[in-house]
């Protein structure tokens, strides 16, 4: 019996997740977004984000024709250049495993507070359970709780912060991590090919100590979804982000041409988006989109994001093959961009603007 099949015998999902939190109380002003009302969720149009079939992209596993591969590569390039994200299907990760990942997230956040606090993050660290660090008095707080865990490098894992309840948490996350890593490596090759570059040009820029981390998000019900966000507008400091959305309630929104769009739920799909570091490496051809998560007055919501980042000691800069007289180099060479992004995010600055030449 392989590891995915073994998961089918794990306990069934608790039905009490949506009763976790009550939204009767008025949120504190520290959670109110700047600039007025968020607006009714229904008022935002649905994003027509491309759906890319990973099984059609060029790889050692692909058996489709050259024309099909070229069309799918063009769709990928267009998605990352116009929206900065897409829905990916044909990734080969079993539906059973996706259900188990959502299950362990819901069961963990359903634990009593004192149980979850056993995994509380240290104030000086991101790993563990809690909310984002508060870096300034002006910081707008997110209406959410998170469990953030390093996956790579292996010696960066703090296993004491990996929950033992639910009992299958560690096994499910370890299987999921392996599967998502394979998807990311295929995407890196496809992204390079879509720009007529050597297929390994992006993956080589991550170094031998590339970073991968998982963030389990819980967005409780909130009495004022018109004033509060589950996650305020931001771009990711990663190279690539792979997001598993809630299967019952949408909440993710993406900004395009000064308009917020709702990202729909697509059965069995991931939302993949460009991170800031890939925008830098592509010399601005791929766009790292601003996105946010709305709150909901009646129901709680979960999602699970996996971030993939270059080694913090590796220099990143635009690829030489993407620099020309017509498209001069936009961004400077730098290290540890994720730290720059995080500080800017909490202070309301746009990190990419701070690293332009």
Secondary structure as GFF3:
##gff-version 3
##sequence-region A 1 357
A	DSSP	alpha_helix	3	6	.	.	.	ID=ss1
A	DSSP	three_ten_helix	7	9	.	.	.	ID=ss2
A	DSSP	three_ten_helix	17	19	.	.	.	ID=ss3
A	DSSP	three_ten_helix	29	31	.	.	.	ID=ss4
A	DSSP	three_ten_helix	41	43	.	.	.	ID=ss5
A	DSSP	beta_strand	51	53	.	.	.	ID=ss6
A	DSSP	three_ten_helix	54	56	.	.	.	ID=ss7
A	DSSP	alpha_helix	66	82	.	.	.	ID=ss8
A	DSSP	beta_strand	85	89	.	.	.	ID=ss9
A	DSSP	alpha_helix	95	109	.	.	.	ID=ss10
A	DSSP	alpha_helix	113	116	.	.	.	ID=ss11
A	DSSP	three_ten_helix	117	119	.	.	.	ID=ss12
A	DSSP	beta_strand	128	130	.	.	.	ID=ss13
A	DSSP	beta_strand	145	152	.	.	.	ID=ss14
A	DSSP	three_ten_helix	154	156	.	.	.	ID=ss15
A	DSSP	three_ten_helix	159	161	.	.	.	ID=ss16
A	DSSP	alpha_helix	169	194	.	.	.	ID=ss17
A	DSSP	alpha_helix	201	204	.	.	.	ID=ss18
A	DSSP	beta_strand	211	219	.	.	.	ID=ss19
A	DSSP	beta_strand	229	234	.	.	.	ID=ss20
A	DSSP	beta_strand	240	244	.	.	.	ID=ss21
A	DSSP	beta_strand	252	256	.	.	.	ID=ss22
A	DSSP	beta_strand	259	262	.	.	.	ID=ss23
A	DSSP	beta_strand	270	274	.	.	.	ID=ss24
A	DSSP	alpha_helix	276	281	.	.	.	ID=ss25
A	DSSP	beta_strand	291	294	.	.	.	ID=ss26
A	DSSP	beta_strand	301	309	.	.	.	ID=ss27
A	DSSP	three_ten_helix	320	322	.	.	.	ID=ss28
A	DSSP	alpha_helix	337	347	.	.	.	ID=ss29
A	DSSP	alpha_helix	351	354	.	.	.	ID=ss30
###
